[in-house]
Amino acid sequence: MKPYFVVALVAVVVGLLSRPLNFQPDDEYPRRQVVKIAGPHGMCSGEQVRAPSGQTYILTAAHCRGFMDSTSNFTVVNEDGLSIQRRFIAEDPNSDIMLIEGFPLLEGLKIAKESRAQTHLRTFTHGHNLDTYKTDGYAVMRQEFMTPMCELADPACQCDMPKLKKIDMPGFLGPVSVCMLDTIQVAMTARVVPGSSGGMVVNDKNELVGVISATDEFFGYITDVPEIQKFMAAY
């Protein structure tokens, strides 16, 4: 794999169905925190997390902001099938993470204090548009990674934020100009499939250790604990 050039399949498009893994009893708590963030042409995943203030929010990937409507709301579906509108709160495009208003009366996942290489990880997402999709793997390395954020053909897309670069890429209907996020992320061996962007990565203590950002044919890439803690400190 070559640094600085990874063809990232940003997991916001619904793909082919795939069979989920079986859940164990200790999976029930994190599974209940998973949400779908629905859009007209695809979807993202998200998770309910406990902020330092004790408030519960939904944490997801910043590149999922394209699913926000004209009133700055998202259509969010929880594990019980309840679909409600939740407000946009804040984002950090440089780390590809975003905060949305949470569901009421839920505690949310605790954010881990640290994460280490070779730590056993579990992901819980709505990849492939399944109710919940679980995968297992390990954190293996940190590397610089480029994630496509949006096409410049979209009037809302701008490349004037730090760490965003304009790159011309091939497209279905010809070349397109894309804003790319250049960041350092953790690679993991857990499988990441379309629809998993923004999904949770937890350790064996059911603590949040990452938010899924992108994938290629070998690894999933996540925004990990230091960036999440820094972002959530104000909440």
C-alpha positions as CSV (number, residue, x, y, z in Angstrom):
1,M,0.0,0.0,0.0
2,K,1.4,3.4,-0.9
3,P,1.1,6.3,1.6
4,Y,-0.4,9.5,0.2
5,F,-2.3,7.6,-2.4
6,V,-5.0,5.2,-1.2
7,V,-8.1,4.8,-3.2
8,A,-10.6,5.3,-0.4
9,L,-14.0,3.8,-0.8
10,V,-15.8,6.3,1.5
11,A,-18.5,4.2,3.0
12,V,-21.6,6.4,2.3
13,V,-23.1,4.3,-0.6
14,V,-25.3,1.3,0.0
15,G,-23.6,-1.8,-1.4
16,L,-24.5,-5.4,-1.9
17,L,-26.0,-7.2,1.1
18,S,-23.7,-9.3,3.2
19,R,-24.4,-11.6,6.1
20,P,-23.8,-10.1,9.5
21,L,-21.8,-11.9,12.2
22,N,-23.6,-13.4,15.2
23,F,-23.8,-11.3,18.3
24,Q,-22.6,-12.3,21.7
25,P,-24.3,-11.3,25.0
26,D,-21.6,-8.6,25.7
27,D,-22.4,-7.1,22.3
28,E,-25.9,-6.0,23.3
29,Y,-24.9,-2.7,24.9
30,P,-22.8,-1.3,22.1
31,R,-25.3,-2.6,19.5
32,R,-28.0,-0.5,21.1
33,Q,-26.0,2.6,20.6
34,V,-25.8,2.3,16.8
35,V,-27.8,4.6,14.6
36,K,-28.4,5.0,10.8
37,I,-28.1,8.4,9.3
38,A,-30.3,8.3,6.2
39,G,-29.9,10.2,2.9
40,P,-31.6,10.2,-0.5
41,H,-28.7,8.4,-2.2
42,G,-27.1,6.4,0.6
43,M,-26.5,6.3,4.3
44,C,-23.9,6.6,7.1
45,S,-23.6,5.0,10.5
46,G,-23.2,6.7,13.8
47,E,-23.1,6.0,17.6
48,Q,-24.4,7.5,20.7
49,V,-21.6,8.7,23.0
50,R,-21.3,10.1,26.4
51,A,-19.7,13.6,26.4
52,P,-17.5,14.8,29.3
53,S,-20.5,16.8,30.5
54,G,-22.6,13.6,30.7
55,Q,-24.8,14.7,27.8
56,T,-25.4,12.1,25.0
57,Y,-24.7,13.0,21.4
58,I,-24.4,11.1,18.2
59,L,-20.9,10.9,16.8
60,T,-20.3,10.2,13.1
61,A,-18.0,11.1,10.2
62,A,-17.8,14.7,9.0
63,H,-18.1,13.7,5.4
64,C,-21.6,12.4,6.2
65,R,-22.7,16.1,6.5
66,G,-24.0,15.8,2.9
67,F,-27.1,14.1,4.4
68,M,-28.1,17.3,6.3
69,D,-31.3,19.0,5.1
70,S,-31.9,22.7,4.6
71,T,-32.8,23.1,8.3
72,S,-29.5,21.7,9.5
73,N,-31.2,18.4,10.6
74,F,-30.5,14.8,9.9
75,T,-32.9,11.9,9.7
76,V,-31.6,9.4,12.3
77,V,-33.0,5.9,12.9
78,N,-32.2,4.0,16.1
79,E,-32.0,0.2,16.7
80,D,-35.7,0.1,17.5
81,G,-36.6,1.6,14.1
82,L,-37.5,5.0,15.6
83,S,-36.9,7.7,12.9
84,I,-36.5,11.3,14.1
85,Q,-34.9,14.5,13.1
86,R,-31.7,15.4,15.0
87,R,-29.9,18.8,14.9
88,F,-26.3,19.3,13.6
89,I,-24.1,20.4,16.6
90,A,-20.5,20.7,15.4
91,E,-17.8,19.2,13.2
92,D,-14.1,18.9,12.8
93,P,-13.4,18.3,9.1
94,N,-9.7,18.0,9.8
95,S,-10.3,14.8,11.8
96,D,-13.4,13.8,9.8
97,I,-15.7,13.7,12.9
98,M,-19.1,15.3,13.5
99,L,-21.5,15.7,16.4
100,I,-25.3,15.5,16.1
101,E,-28.0,15.9,18.7
102,G,-28.6,12.6,20.5
103,F,-31.6,10.6,21.4
104,P,-33.2,11.5,24.7
105,L,-32.8,9.4,27.9
106,L,-29.9,7.3,26.6
107,E,-26.5,7.2,28.4
108,G,-24.3,6.6,25.3
109,L,-20.9,4.9,25.0
110,K,-18.0,6.0,27.2
111,I,-15.0,7.3,25.3
112,A,-11.8,5.3,26.1
113,K,-8.8,7.2,27.7
114,E,-6.3,5.6,25.2
115,S,-5.9,3.1,22.4
116,R,-2.9,1.0,21.6
117,A,-1.6,-0.9,18.5
118,Q,-2.6,-4.5,18.4
119,T,-5.7,-3.9,20.5
120,H,-8.6,-6.1,19.7
121,L,-11.4,-4.1,18.2
122,R,-15.0,-4.6,17.3
123,T,-17.0,-2.4,14.8
124,F,-20.8,-2.0,14.9
125,T,-22.3,-0.3,11.9
126,H,-25.1,-0.4,9.4
127,G,-22.8,-1.4,6.6
128,H,-24.5,-2.7,3.5
129,N,-27.7,-1.3,5.0
130,L,-28.1,-4.2,7.4
131,D,-29.8,-3.6,10.7
132,T,-26.5,-3.9,12.5
133,Y,-23.2,-5.3,11.0
134,K,-20.4,-6.4,13.3
135,T,-16.8,-7.1,12.5
136,D,-13.7,-7.9,14.5
137,G,-10.1,-7.0,14.0
138,Y,-7.0,-5.3,15.4
139,A,-5.4,-1.8,15.3
140,V,-2.2,-2.3,13.3
141,M,-0.6,1.0,12.4
142,R,-0.9,4.8,12.0
143,Q,-0.4,6.3,8.6
144,E,-1.1,9.4,6.5
145,F,-4.3,8.9,4.6
146,M,-6.3,10.8,2.1
147,T,-10.1,10.7,2.3
148,P,-12.4,12.3,-0.4
149,M,-14.8,14.7,1.4
150,C,-16.9,16.2,-1.4
151,E,-17.0,17.1,-5.1
152,L,-16.4,20.7,-6.1
153,A,-19.5,20.5,-8.3
154,D,-21.5,20.7,-5.1
155,P,-22.0,24.4,-4.3
156,A,-21.6,23.6,-0.6
157,C,-18.1,22.1,-1.1
158,Q,-15.1,24.2,-0.4
159,C,-11.4,23.4,-0.1
160,D,-10.4,26.4,2.0
161,M,-10.3,24.5,5.3
162,P,-6.9,23.4,6.7
163,K,-5.7,20.0,5.5
164,L,-8.1,19.9,2.5
165,K,-6.6,19.7,-0.9
166,K,-8.1,19.9,-4.4
167,I,-7.4,16.9,-6.5
168,D,-8.7,15.9,-9.9
169,M,-9.9,12.3,-10.1
170,P,-11.6,10.1,-12.7
171,G,-15.3,9.8,-12.4
172,F,-18.1,7.9,-14.0
173,L,-18.9,10.8,-16.4
174,G,-15.4,12.2,-16.7
175,P,-12.8,13.8,-14.5
176,V,-14.1,15.5,-11.3
177,S,-12.4,17.8,-8.8
178,V,-12.6,16.5,-5.3
179,C,-11.7,18.0,-1.9
180,M,-9.4,15.5,-0.2
181,L,-8.7,15.3,3.6
182,D,-5.1,14.7,4.4
183,T,-4.8,13.3,7.9
184,I,-3.2,10.7,10.1
185,Q,-5.5,7.8,10.9
186,V,-5.3,4.4,12.4
187,A,-5.5,1.4,10.1
188,M,-7.3,-1.7,11.4
189,T,-7.9,-5.2,10.1
190,A,-11.7,-5.2,10.9
191,R,-13.7,-5.3,7.6
192,V,-15.3,-2.0,6.6
193,V,-18.1,-2.0,4.1
194,P,-20.3,0.6,2.4
195,G,-22.6,2.4,4.8
196,S,-20.1,2.0,7.7
197,S,-18.7,5.6,7.6
198,G,-19.1,7.2,11.0
199,G,-19.7,3.8,12.7
200,M,-18.3,2.8,16.0
201,V,-15.1,1.0,16.9
202,V,-15.0,-0.3,20.5
203,N,-12.5,-2.2,22.7
204,D,-13.3,-5.2,24.8
205,K,-14.6,-2.9,27.6
206,N,-17.2,-1.5,25.2
207,E,-15.4,1.9,25.2
208,L,-15.3,3.9,22.0
209,V,-11.8,3.9,20.5
210,G,-12.5,5.1,17.0
211,V,-14.9,6.4,14.4
212,I,-14.8,4.8,10.9
213,S,-13.7,7.2,8.2
214,A,-12.9,5.1,5.1
215,T,-11.6,1.8,3.7
216,D,-9.6,0.3,0.9
217,E,-9.3,-3.3,-0.2
218,F,-7.0,-4.1,2.8
219,F,-7.8,-2.0,5.8
220,G,-10.4,0.1,7.5
221,Y,-9.3,3.6,8.6
222,I,-10.5,5.3,11.8
223,T,-10.2,8.6,13.6
224,D,-9.0,7.4,17.0
225,V,-9.1,8.4,20.6
226,P,-6.8,11.5,20.9
227,E,-8.7,13.3,18.1
228,I,-12.1,12.3,19.5
229,Q,-11.2,13.4,23.0
230,K,-9.9,16.7,21.8
231,F,-13.1,17.3,19.8
232,M,-15.5,16.2,22.6
233,A,-13.7,18.2,25.3
234,A,-16.0,21.2,24.8
235,Y,-19.2,19.2,25.3
